[in-house]
Amino acid sequence: MSEVRQRWRLTFARGEEARYLSHLDAVHLWERAFRRGEIPLATTEGFNPRSKLVFAAPLQLGMLAEHELADLYLAERLTAPDLRDRLASGMPSGYRVVDLHDVWVGASALAPQLVAADYRVTLLNVAVADLAAAVAELMAADKLPRQRHREKRTISYDLRPLLFEVQVREPDPAAQPALAADPADAADATVSGLWLRLRHSQEGGSGRVEEVVAALATELGMATRLASGEADDVAMERPAGGGSQPTPSTDIAADAPSTAAGPPLLEAVGAVRERLWLADELRQAAPAGPGK
């Protein structure tokens, strides 16, 4: 194990070229990029030492991001301009450095400091007024019992404590490439924008965009899915203690038809994680007003 002499907190964005990279593949690309840039990462102990590169939270497959966080532990001290130059020379394709700053080596670990994440997503086939009414129902509820199905396990949970804020907004211009991918379906669709601040906590649990969309679909009497690749590992959901019919959640295949006999489809495209929030940052931040 090499001695840690410096710790940098890196803020970065993920674009289209890296949209469908798994978290593990992304980690390997970052490690390779740091070797190319001759960035002296410290290493862990053991028979298979690894570079000390710690990401705050994995990013879902297919989701873009604008303000992700990672800590780099260095075996040698570097100045900020030197580190920027080395990063620029070897950044993985599809990633962009937004900011970086020196952090005390002995500061608390990054992941346990996370408390929230902001997202935006574009919804098809729902009018703004109907979506606003469904959002109001969710936010006014004392509890939102749901179920997650994972292989052979069924987990009951309450979605409501995971919702800090949900707002109906203008459709996200960044979602246009996703809409253009299937213009035949999108041409006649009603398009609405949704912004969410969800809990993201190791201890208190984390909300997911597709869970909120599924809950909205339940309120609207609709089925739902995310665009192909934007959700992975979410099963059919039923409101816990509710009716006997499952609520289609976001793992429905992208080519699954919406038949006339079935419920209308609430489709989510262009999901973006805007920001990860640390506890101290969120306490100091102003409330997120409309259009912020």
Protein Blocks (a to p, Z undefined) as FASTA:
>chain_A
ZZdfbdcdddddddfklmmgcfklmmmmmmmmmmmnopacdddedjbdcdddddfbdcde
hiacfbdcdddddfbdcdfklmmmmmmmmpcehiacfbdcdddfklccfklmpcbdcddd
ddehiafklmmmmmmmmmmpmbdcddddehjaccdddfklmmmbdcdddddfklmmmmmm
mmmlmmmpccddddddddddfklopadfklmmmmmmmmnopacdddehiaghiacdddeh
iafbdcddfkbcfklccdfklccddddehiacfbacdfklmmmpccddehZZ
